[in-house]
Amino acid sequence: MEMDNLIRMANQIGHFFDAMPDRPEALEQLAQHLRRFWERRMRERLLAFVDDEGGAGLHPMVLEALVLHRGLFG
């Protein structure tokens, strides 16, 4: 899958969870959503993008959730 598509999809998820009033819960729920509904290779590609390129273009909440809850994606 193209990186642009992964970023677009992740950002849509980020916008959804950004509306939640409890930020720590929203970050965990976002990470759980990616773990449950994205294929492992999609998650790995997104994490590699964050590691290699700093996650440029990702919704700030997505980037924060990936960093805080990285252990969920193993």
PyMOL Python script that loads the backbone (N, CA, C, O; Angstrom):
from pymol import cmd

cmd.read_pdbstr("""\
ATOM      1  N   MET A   1       0.849  -1.180   0.000  1.00  0.00           N
ATOM      2  CA  MET A   1       0.000   0.000   0.000  1.00  0.00           C
ATOM      3  C   MET A   1       0.893   1.241   0.000  1.00  0.00           C
ATOM      4  O   MET A   1       1.922   1.281   0.675  1.00  0.00           O
ATOM      5  N   GLU A   2       0.490   2.229  -0.753  1.00  0.00           N
ATOM      6  CA  GLU A   2       1.241   3.477  -0.843  1.00  0.00           C
ATOM      7  C   GLU A   2       1.259   4.201   0.499  1.00  0.00           C
ATOM      8  O   GLU A   2       0.271   4.197   1.233  1.00  0.00           O
ATOM      9  N   MET A   3       2.399   4.821   0.810  1.00  0.00           N
ATOM     10  CA  MET A   3       2.529   5.551   2.066  1.00  0.00           C
ATOM     11  C   MET A   3       1.508   6.679   2.154  1.00  0.00           C
ATOM     12  O   MET A   3       0.960   6.932   3.227  1.00  0.00           O
ATOM     13  N   ASP A   4       1.247   7.356   1.049  1.00  0.00           N
ATOM     14  CA  ASP A   4       0.246   8.439   1.055  1.00  0.00           C
ATOM     15  C   ASP A   4      -1.122   7.929   1.495  1.00  0.00           C
ATOM     16  O   ASP A   4      -1.840   8.618   2.219  1.00  0.00           O
ATOM     17  N   ASN A   5      -1.480   6.733   1.062  1.00  0.00           N
ATOM     18  CA  ASN A   5      -2.766   6.157   1.466  1.00  0.00           C
ATOM     19  C   ASN A   5      -2.781   5.808   2.946  1.00  0.00           C
ATOM     20  O   ASN A   5      -3.781   6.034   3.626  1.00  0.00           O
ATOM     21  N   LEU A   6      -1.688   5.262   3.447  1.00  0.00           N
ATOM     22  CA  LEU A   6      -1.608   4.947   4.877  1.00  0.00           C
ATOM     23  C   LEU A   6      -1.725   6.218   5.716  1.00  0.00           C
ATOM     24  O   LEU A   6      -2.432   6.247   6.723  1.00  0.00           O
ATOM     25  N   ILE A   7      -1.031   7.255   5.290  1.00  0.00           N
ATOM     26  CA  ILE A   7      -1.092   8.531   6.020  1.00  0.00           C
ATOM     27  C   ILE A   7      -2.516   9.080   5.992  1.00  0.00           C
ATOM     28  O   ILE A   7      -3.032   9.523   7.018  1.00  0.00           O
ATOM     29  N   ARG A   8      -3.144   9.052   4.836  1.00  0.00           N
ATOM     30  CA  ARG A   8      -4.514   9.561   4.708  1.00  0.00           C
ATOM     31  C   ARG A   8      -5.468   8.794   5.623  1.00  0.00           C
ATOM     32  O   ARG A   8      -6.276   9.395   6.331  1.00  0.00           O
ATOM     33  N   MET A   9      -5.370   7.464   5.606  1.00  0.00           N
ATOM     34  CA  MET A   9      -6.252   6.650   6.447  1.00  0.00           C
ATOM     35  C   MET A   9      -5.966   6.881   7.930  1.00  0.00           C
ATOM     36  O   MET A   9      -6.895   7.011   8.727  1.00  0.00           O
ATOM     37  N   ALA A  10      -4.697   6.932   8.298  1.00  0.00           N
ATOM     38  CA  ALA A  10      -4.334   7.170   9.697  1.00  0.00           C
ATOM     39  C   ALA A  10      -4.843   8.534  10.152  1.00  0.00           C
ATOM     40  O   ALA A  10      -5.330   8.671  11.275  1.00  0.00           O
ATOM     41  N   ASN A  11      -4.734   9.534   9.295  1.00  0.00           N
ATOM     42  CA  ASN A  11      -5.202  10.869   9.653  1.00  0.00           C
ATOM     43  C   ASN A  11      -6.712  10.924   9.823  1.00  0.00           C
ATOM     44  O   ASN A  11      -7.209  11.652  10.682  1.00  0.00           O
ATOM     45  N   GLN A  12      -7.452  10.165   9.017  1.00  0.00           N
ATOM     46  CA  GLN A  12      -8.910  10.102   9.196  1.00  0.00           C
ATOM     47  C   GLN A  12      -9.243   9.522  10.563  1.00  0.00           C
ATOM     48  O   GLN A  12     -10.140  10.009  11.252  1.00  0.00           O
ATOM     49  N   ILE A  13      -8.524   8.491  10.948  1.00  0.00           N
ATOM     50  CA  ILE A  13      -8.717   7.887  12.273  1.00  0.00           C
ATOM     51  C   ILE A  13      -8.344   8.892  13.355  1.00  0.00           C
ATOM     52  O   ILE A  13      -9.039   9.022  14.363  1.00  0.00           O
ATOM     53  N   GLY A  14      -7.244   9.597  13.137  1.00  0.00           N
ATOM     54  CA  GLY A  14      -6.813  10.617  14.097  1.00  0.00           C
ATOM     55  C   GLY A  14      -7.854  11.703  14.297  1.00  0.00           C
ATOM     56  O   GLY A  14      -8.095  12.125  15.428  1.00  0.00           O
ATOM     57  N   HIS A  15      -8.476  12.163  13.218  1.00  0.00           N
ATOM     58  CA  HIS A  15      -9.516  13.190  13.331  1.00  0.00           C
ATOM     59  C   HIS A  15     -10.698  12.674  14.143  1.00  0.00           C
ATOM     60  O   HIS A  15     -11.271  13.411  14.946  1.00  0.00           O
ATOM     61  N   PHE A  16     -11.061  11.421  13.939  1.00  0.00           N
ATOM     62  CA  PHE A  16     -12.169  10.839  14.697  1.00  0.00           C
ATOM     63  C   PHE A  16     -11.864  10.837  16.194  1.00  0.00           C
ATOM     64  O   PHE A  16     -12.668  11.312  16.995  1.00  0.00           O
ATOM     65  N   PHE A  17     -10.699  10.302  16.568  1.00  0.00           N
ATOM     66  CA  PHE A  17     -10.370  10.176  17.983  1.00  0.00           C
ATOM     67  C   PHE A  17      -9.992  11.514  18.618  1.00  0.00           C
ATOM     68  O   PHE A  17     -10.039  11.643  19.841  1.00  0.00           O
ATOM     69  N   ASP A  18      -9.625  12.496  17.827  1.00  0.00           N
ATOM     70  CA  ASP A  18      -9.288  13.818  18.343  1.00  0.00           C
ATOM     71  C   ASP A  18     -10.498  14.496  18.972  1.00  0.00           C
ATOM     72  O   ASP A  18     -10.349  15.400  19.795  1.00  0.00           O
ATOM     73  N   ALA A  19     -11.687  14.064  18.589  1.00  0.00           N
ATOM     74  CA  ALA A  19     -12.913  14.654  19.131  1.00  0.00           C
ATOM     75  C   ALA A  19     -13.243  14.145  20.536  1.00  0.00           C
ATOM     76  O   ALA A  19     -14.106  14.708  21.209  1.00  0.00           O
ATOM     77  N   MET A  20     -12.568  13.089  20.978  1.00  0.00           N
ATOM     78  CA  MET A  20     -12.841  12.549  22.316  1.00  0.00           C
ATOM     79  C   MET A  20     -12.301  13.503  23.377  1.00  0.00           C
ATOM     80  O   MET A  20     -11.196  14.024  23.227  1.00  0.00           O
ATOM     81  N   PRO A  21     -13.062  13.740  24.445  1.00  0.00           N
ATOM     82  CA  PRO A  21     -12.622  14.700  25.462  1.00  0.00           C
ATOM     83  C   PRO A  21     -11.461  14.203  26.338  1.00  0.00           C
ATOM     84  O   PRO A  21     -10.670  15.011  26.824  1.00  0.00           O
ATOM     85  N   ASP A  22     -11.352  12.904  26.540  1.00  0.00           N
ATOM     86  CA  ASP A  22     -10.298  12.333  27.380  1.00  0.00           C
ATOM     87  C   ASP A  22      -9.124  11.934  26.481  1.00  0.00           C
ATOM     88  O   ASP A  22      -9.143  10.871  25.860  1.00  0.00           O
ATOM     89  N   ARG A  23      -8.102  12.795  26.416  1.00  0.00           N
ATOM     90  CA  ARG A  23      -6.999  12.567  25.472  1.00  0.00           C
ATOM     91  C   ARG A  23      -6.248  11.264  25.731  1.00  0.00           C
ATOM     92  O   ARG A  23      -6.005  10.522  24.779  1.00  0.00           O
ATOM     93  N   PRO A  24      -5.869  10.944  26.975  1.00  0.00           N
ATOM     94  CA  PRO A  24      -5.169   9.666  27.176  1.00  0.00           C
ATOM     95  C   PRO A  24      -5.977   8.460  26.707  1.00  0.00           C
ATOM     96  O   PRO A  24      -5.433   7.531  26.112  1.00  0.00           O
ATOM     97  N   GLU A  25      -7.277   8.485  26.981  1.00  0.00           N
ATOM     98  CA  GLU A  25      -8.133   7.381  26.513  1.00  0.00           C
ATOM     99  C   GLU A  25      -8.205   7.370  24.985  1.00  0.00           C
ATOM    100  O   GLU A  25      -8.172   6.305  24.369  1.00  0.00           O
ATOM    101  N   ALA A  26      -8.302   8.543  24.379  1.00  0.00           N
ATOM    102  CA  ALA A  26      -8.378   8.639  22.924  1.00  0.00           C
ATOM    103  C   ALA A  26      -7.107   8.096  22.276  1.00  0.00           C
ATOM    104  O   ALA A  26      -7.175   7.398  21.265  1.00  0.00           O
ATOM    105  N   LEU A  27      -5.950   8.412  22.853  1.00  0.00           N
ATOM    106  CA  LEU A  27      -4.685   7.923  22.312  1.00  0.00           C
ATOM    107  C   LEU A  27      -4.620   6.397  22.374  1.00  0.00           C
ATOM    108  O   LEU A  27      -4.186   5.741  21.428  1.00  0.00           O
ATOM    109  N   GLU A  28      -5.055   5.854  23.495  1.00  0.00           N
ATOM    110  CA  GLU A  28      -5.042   4.391  23.630  1.00  0.00           C
ATOM    111  C   GLU A  28      -6.041   3.748  22.672  1.00  0.00           C
ATOM    112  O   GLU A  28      -5.735   2.734  22.045  1.00  0.00           O
ATOM    113  N   GLN A  29      -7.222   4.327  22.559  1.00  0.00           N
ATOM    114  CA  GLN A  29      -8.241   3.782  21.653  1.00  0.00           C
ATOM    115  C   GLN A  29      -7.767   3.844  20.197  1.00  0.00           C
ATOM    116  O   GLN A  29      -8.005   2.916  19.424  1.00  0.00           O
ATOM    117  N   LEU A  30      -7.103   4.933  19.831  1.00  0.00           N
ATOM    118  CA  LEU A  30      -6.576   5.061  18.475  1.00  0.00           C
ATOM    119  C   LEU A  30      -5.561   3.953  18.203  1.00  0.00           C
ATOM    120  O   LEU A  30      -5.616   3.294  17.164  1.00  0.00           O
ATOM    121  N   ALA A  31      -4.646   3.753  19.131  1.00  0.00           N
ATOM    122  CA  ALA A  31      -3.644   2.704  18.967  1.00  0.00           C
ATOM    123  C   ALA A  31      -4.302   1.324  18.901  1.00  0.00           C
ATOM    124  O   ALA A  31      -3.912   0.483  18.091  1.00  0.00           O
ATOM    125  N   GLN A  32      -5.285   1.101  19.744  1.00  0.00           N
ATOM    126  CA  GLN A  32      -5.999  -0.177  19.729  1.00  0.00           C
ATOM    127  C   GLN A  32      -6.716  -0.384  18.397  1.00  0.00           C
ATOM    128  O   GLN A  32      -6.752  -1.497  17.872  1.00  0.00           O
ATOM    129  N   HIS A  33      -7.281   0.679  17.858  1.00  0.00           N
ATOM    130  CA  HIS A  33      -7.955   0.581  16.562  1.00  0.00           C
ATOM    131  C   HIS A  33      -6.970   0.135  15.482  1.00  0.00           C
ATOM    132  O   HIS A  33      -7.271  -0.763  14.696  1.00  0.00           O
ATOM    133  N   LEU A  34      -5.801   0.759  15.447  1.00  0.00           N
ATOM    134  CA  LEU A  34      -4.799   0.373  14.456  1.00  0.00           C
ATOM    135  C   LEU A  34      -4.360  -1.075  14.654  1.00  0.00           C
ATOM    136  O   LEU A  34      -4.156  -1.803  13.682  1.00  0.00           O
ATOM    137  N   ARG A  35      -4.218  -1.489  15.900  1.00  0.00           N
ATOM    138  CA  ARG A  35      -3.795  -2.867  16.178  1.00  0.00           C
ATOM    139  C   ARG A  35      -4.858  -3.869  15.725  1.00  0.00           C
ATOM    140  O   ARG A  35      -4.530  -4.918  15.170  1.00  0.00           O
ATOM    141  N   ARG A  36      -6.112  -3.549  15.961  1.00  0.00           N
ATOM    142  CA  ARG A  36      -7.188  -4.489  15.644  1.00  0.00           C
ATOM    143  C   ARG A  36      -7.534  -4.548  14.152  1.00  0.00           C
ATOM    144  O   ARG A  36      -7.816  -5.621  13.619  1.00  0.00           O
ATOM    145  N   PHE A  37      -7.513  -3.405  13.491  1.00  0.00           N
ATOM    146  CA  PHE A  37      -8.091  -3.333  12.153  1.00  0.00           C
ATOM    147  C   PHE A  37      -7.087  -3.155  11.021  1.00  0.00           C
ATOM    148  O   PHE A  37      -7.454  -3.269   9.851  1.00  0.00           O
ATOM    149  N   TRP A  38      -5.842  -2.880  11.342  1.00  0.00           N
ATOM    150  CA  TRP A  38      -4.824  -2.749  10.298  1.00  0.00           C
ATOM    151  C   TRP A  38      -3.972  -4.007  10.273  1.00  0.00           C
ATOM    152  O   TRP A  38      -3.665  -4.587  11.315  1.00  0.00           O
ATOM    153  N   GLU A  39      -3.599  -4.418   9.081  1.00  0.00           N
ATOM    154  CA  GLU A  39      -2.693  -5.559   8.956  1.00  0.00           C
ATOM    155  C   GLU A  39      -1.350  -5.198   9.566  1.00  0.00           C
ATOM    156  O   GLU A  39      -0.954  -4.033   9.603  1.00  0.00           O
ATOM    157  N   ARG A  40      -0.665  -6.217  10.040  1.00  0.00           N
ATOM    158  CA  ARG A  40       0.644  -6.018  10.675  1.00  0.00           C
ATOM    159  C   ARG A  40       1.597  -5.247   9.756  1.00  0.00           C
ATOM    160  O   ARG A  40       2.295  -4.341  10.212  1.00  0.00           O
ATOM    161  N   ARG A  41       1.631  -5.594   8.484  1.00  0.00           N
ATOM    162  CA  ARG A  41       2.569  -4.923   7.567  1.00  0.00           C
ATOM    163  C   ARG A  41       2.215  -3.451   7.387  1.00  0.00           C
ATOM    164  O   ARG A  41       3.105  -2.633   7.155  1.00  0.00           O
ATOM    165  N   MET A  42       0.941  -3.098   7.488  1.00  0.00           N
ATOM    166  CA  MET A  42       0.540  -1.695   7.412  1.00  0.00           C
ATOM    167  C   MET A  42       1.053  -0.936   8.635  1.00  0.00           C
ATOM    168  O   MET A  42       1.580   0.170   8.518  1.00  0.00           O
ATOM    169  N   ARG A  43       0.890  -1.546   9.806  1.00  0.00           N
ATOM    170  CA  ARG A  43       1.380  -0.914  11.041  1.00  0.00           C
ATOM    171  C   ARG A  43       2.894  -0.786  11.008  1.00  0.00           C
ATOM    172  O   ARG A  43       3.445   0.249  11.382  1.00  0.00           O
ATOM    173  N   GLU A  44       3.560  -1.836  10.563  1.00  0.00           N
ATOM    174  CA  GLU A  44       5.026  -1.804  10.500  1.00  0.00           C
ATOM    175  C   GLU A  44       5.511  -0.728   9.532  1.00  0.00           C
ATOM    176  O   GLU A  44       6.494  -0.038   9.804  1.00  0.00           O
ATOM    177  N   ARG A  45       4.829  -0.589   8.419  1.00  0.00           N
ATOM    178  CA  ARG A  45       5.217   0.436   7.441  1.00  0.00           C
ATOM    179  C   ARG A  45       5.031   1.839   8.015  1.00  0.00           C
ATOM    180  O   ARG A  45       5.863   2.721   7.802  1.00  0.00           O
ATOM    181  N   LEU A  46       3.932   2.037   8.744  1.00  0.00           N
ATOM    182  CA  LEU A  46       3.679   3.337   9.355  1.00  0.00           C
ATOM    183  C   LEU A  46       4.717   3.645  10.430  1.00  0.00           C
ATOM    184  O   LEU A  46       5.210   4.770  10.516  1.00  0.00           O
ATOM    185  N   LEU A  47       5.049   2.649  11.249  1.00  0.00           N
ATOM    186  CA  LEU A  47       6.075   2.849  12.279  1.00  0.00           C
ATOM    187  C   LEU A  47       7.437   3.124  11.661  1.00  0.00           C
ATOM    188  O   LEU A  47       8.183   3.961  12.168  1.00  0.00           O
ATOM    189  N   ALA A  48       7.774   2.439  10.582  1.00  0.00           N
ATOM    190  CA  ALA A  48       9.040   2.689   9.889  1.00  0.00           C
ATOM    191  C   ALA A  48       9.072   4.110   9.344  1.00  0.00           C
ATOM    192  O   ALA A  48      10.112   4.768   9.378  1.00  0.00           O
ATOM    193  N   PHE A  49       7.943   4.578   8.847  1.00  0.00           N
ATOM    194  CA  PHE A  49       7.843   5.950   8.345  1.00  0.00           C
ATOM    195  C   PHE A  49       8.098   6.952   9.475  1.00  0.00           C
ATOM    196  O   PHE A  49       8.778   7.959   9.278  1.00  0.00           O
ATOM    197  N   VAL A  50       7.556   6.673  10.639  1.00  0.00           N
ATOM    198  CA  VAL A  50       7.785   7.541  11.795  1.00  0.00           C
ATOM    199  C   VAL A  50       9.261   7.506  12.184  1.00  0.00           C
ATOM    200  O   VAL A  50       9.857   8.551  12.444  1.00  0.00           O
ATOM    201  N   ASP A  51       9.851   6.322  12.225  1.00  0.00           N
ATOM    202  CA  ASP A  51      11.261   6.186  12.599  1.00  0.00           C
ATOM    203  C   ASP A  51      12.188   6.847  11.585  1.00  0.00           C
ATOM    204  O   ASP A  51      13.132   7.543  11.961  1.00  0.00           O
ATOM    205  N   ASP A  52      11.920   6.629  10.311  1.00  0.00           N
ATOM    206  CA  ASP A  52      12.826   7.092   9.256  1.00  0.00           C
ATOM    207  C   ASP A  52      12.624   8.548   8.869  1.00  0.00           C
ATOM    208  O   ASP A  52      13.582   9.251   8.548  1.00  0.00           O
ATOM    209  N   GLU A  53      11.371   9.000   8.900  1.00  0.00           N
ATOM    210  CA  GLU A  53      11.081  10.341   8.390  1.00  0.00           C
ATOM    211  C   GLU A  53      10.369  11.228   9.398  1.00  0.00           C
ATOM    212  O   GLU A  53       9.945  12.334   9.064  1.00  0.00           O
ATOM    213  N   GLY A  54      10.237  10.750  10.622  1.00  0.00           N
ATOM    214  CA  GLY A  54       9.631  11.568  11.668  1.00  0.00           C
ATOM    215  C   GLY A  54       8.121  11.685  11.610  1.00  0.00           C
ATOM    216  O   GLY A  54       7.525  12.427  12.391  1.00  0.00           O
ATOM    217  N   GLY A  55       7.497  10.961  10.693  1.00  0.00           N
ATOM    218  CA  GLY A  55       6.041  10.981  10.622  1.00  0.00           C
ATOM    219  C   GLY A  55       5.471  12.242   9.996  1.00  0.00           C
ATOM    220  O   GLY A  55       4.327  12.603  10.273  1.00  0.00           O
ATOM    221  N   ALA A  56       6.244  12.915   9.160  1.00  0.00           N
ATOM    222  CA  ALA A  56       5.774  14.154   8.524  1.00  0.00           C
ATOM    223  C   ALA A  56       4.453  13.929   7.797  1.00  0.00           C
ATOM    224  O   ALA A  56       4.315  13.006   6.994  1.00  0.00           O
ATOM    225  N   GLY A  57       3.490  14.790   8.097  1.00  0.00           N
ATOM    226  CA  GLY A  57       2.183  14.699   7.454  1.00  0.00           C
ATOM    227  C   GLY A  57       1.151  13.941   8.255  1.00  0.00           C
ATOM    228  O   GLY A  57      -0.032  13.962   7.917  1.00  0.00           O
ATOM    229  N   LEU A  58       1.581  13.266   9.322  1.00  0.00           N
ATOM    230  CA  LEU A  58       0.621  12.556  10.163  1.00  0.00           C
ATOM    231  C   LEU A  58      -0.071  13.529  11.116  1.00  0.00           C
ATOM    232  O   LEU A  58       0.533  14.482  11.609  1.00  0.00           O
ATOM    233  N   HIS A  59      -1.329  13.265  11.355  1.00  0.00           N
ATOM    234  CA  HIS A  59      -2.089  14.023  12.364  1.00  0.00           C
ATOM    235  C   HIS A  59      -1.315  13.910  13.679  1.00  0.00           C
ATOM    236  O   HIS A  59      -0.860  12.820  14.023  1.00  0.00           O
ATOM    237  N   PRO A  60      -1.156  15.003  14.418  1.00  0.00           N
ATOM    238  CA  PRO A  60      -0.383  14.957  15.665  1.00  0.00           C
ATOM    239  C   PRO A  60      -0.853  13.880  16.640  1.00  0.00           C
ATOM    240  O   PRO A  60      -0.039  13.289  17.350  1.00  0.00           O
ATOM    241  N   MET A  61      -2.138  13.626  16.676  1.00  0.00           N
ATOM    242  CA  MET A  61      -2.651  12.606  17.591  1.00  0.00           C
ATOM    243  C   MET A  61      -2.214  11.206  17.169  1.00  0.00           C
ATOM    244  O   MET A  61      -1.921  10.364  18.017  1.00  0.00           O
ATOM    245  N   VAL A  62      -2.171  10.957  15.874  1.00  0.00           N
ATOM    246  CA  VAL A  62      -1.717   9.661  15.371  1.00  0.00           C
ATOM    247  C   VAL A  62      -0.257   9.455  15.746  1.00  0.00           C
ATOM    248  O   VAL A  62       0.126   8.393  16.235  1.00  0.00           O
ATOM    249  N   LEU A  63       0.541  10.466  15.517  1.00  0.00           N
ATOM    250  CA  LEU A  63       1.960  10.373  15.841  1.00  0.00           C
ATOM    251  C   LEU A  63       2.158  10.125  17.331  1.00  0.00           C
ATOM    252  O   LEU A  63       2.963   9.277  17.718  1.00  0.00           O
ATOM    253  N   GLU A  64       1.438  10.851  18.160  1.00  0.00           N
ATOM    254  CA  GLU A  64       1.546  10.670  19.610  1.00  0.00           C
ATOM    255  C   GLU A  64       1.117   9.267  20.035  1.00  0.00           C
ATOM    256  O   GLU A  64       1.773   8.642  20.869  1.00  0.00           O
ATOM    257  N   ALA A  65       0.022   8.774  19.466  1.00  0.00           N
ATOM    258  CA  ALA A  65      -0.461   7.433  19.813  1.00  0.00           C
ATOM    259  C   ALA A  65       0.549   6.370  19.396  1.00  0.00           C
ATOM    260  O   ALA A  65       0.779   5.412  20.133  1.00  0.00           O
ATOM    261  N   LEU A  66       1.150   6.532  18.226  1.00  0.00           N
ATOM    262  CA  LEU A  66       2.144   5.560  17.763  1.00  0.00           C
ATOM    263  C   LEU A  66       3.355   5.524  18.680  1.00  0.00           C
ATOM    264  O   LEU A  66       3.888   4.454  18.973  1.00  0.00           O
ATOM    265  N   VAL A  67       3.781   6.677  19.125  1.00  0.00           N
ATOM    266  CA  VAL A  67       4.961   6.750  19.995  1.00  0.00           C
ATOM    267  C   VAL A  67       4.636   6.209  21.390  1.00  0.00           C
ATOM    268  O   VAL A  67       5.395   5.414  21.943  1.00  0.00           O
ATOM    269  N   LEU A  68       3.513   6.640  21.952  1.00  0.00           N
ATOM    270  CA  LEU A  68       3.156   6.230  23.318  1.00  0.00           C
ATOM    271  C   LEU A  68       2.802   4.753  23.439  1.00  0.00           C
ATOM    272  O   LEU A  68       3.100   4.116  24.450  1.00  0.00           O
ATOM    273  N   HIS A  69       2.174   4.219  22.417  1.00  0.00           N
ATOM    274  CA  HIS A  69       1.635   2.854  22.508  1.00  0.00           C
ATOM    275  C   HIS A  69       2.302   1.912  21.495  1.00  0.00           C
ATOM    276  O   HIS A  69       1.683   0.954  21.031  1.00  0.00           O
ATOM    277  N   ARG A  70       3.530   2.182  21.168  1.00  0.00           N
ATOM    278  CA  ARG A  70       4.264   1.395  20.194  1.00  0.00           C
ATOM    279  C   ARG A  70       4.268  -0.113  20.549  1.00  0.00           C
ATOM    280  O   ARG A  70       4.228  -0.963  19.660  1.00  0.00           O
ATOM    281  N   GLY A  71       4.317  -0.421  21.829  1.00  0.00           N
ATOM    282  CA  GLY A  71       4.356  -1.798  22.275  1.00  0.00           C
ATOM    283  C   GLY A  71       3.139  -2.621  21.849  1.00  0.00           C
ATOM    284  O   GLY A  71       3.215  -3.849  21.809  1.00  0.00           O
ATOM    285  N   LEU A  72       2.039  -1.977  21.537  1.00  0.00           N
ATOM    286  CA  LEU A  72       0.840  -2.697  21.111  1.00  0.00           C
ATOM    287  C   LEU A  72       0.997  -3.287  19.709  1.00  0.00           C
ATOM    288  O   LEU A  72       0.252  -4.192  19.334  1.00  0.00           O
ATOM    289  N   PHE A  73       1.942  -2.790  18.946  1.00  0.00           N
ATOM    290  CA  PHE A  73       2.027  -3.155  17.542  1.00  0.00           C
ATOM    291  C   PHE A  73       2.993  -4.287  17.253  1.00  0.00           C
ATOM    292  O   PHE A  73       3.170  -4.661  16.093  1.00  0.00           O
ATOM    293  N   GLY A  74       3.619  -4.838  18.273  1.00  0.00           N
ATOM    294  CA  GLY A  74       4.634  -5.871  18.105  1.00  0.00           C
ATOM    295  C   GLY A  74       4.175  -7.157  17.569  1.00  0.00           C
ATOM    296  O   GLY A  74       4.977  -8.076  17.400  1.00  0.00           O
TER     297      GLY A  74
END
""", "prot")
cmd.dss("prot")
cmd.show_as("cartoon", "prot")
cmd.util.cbc("prot")
cmd.orient("prot")
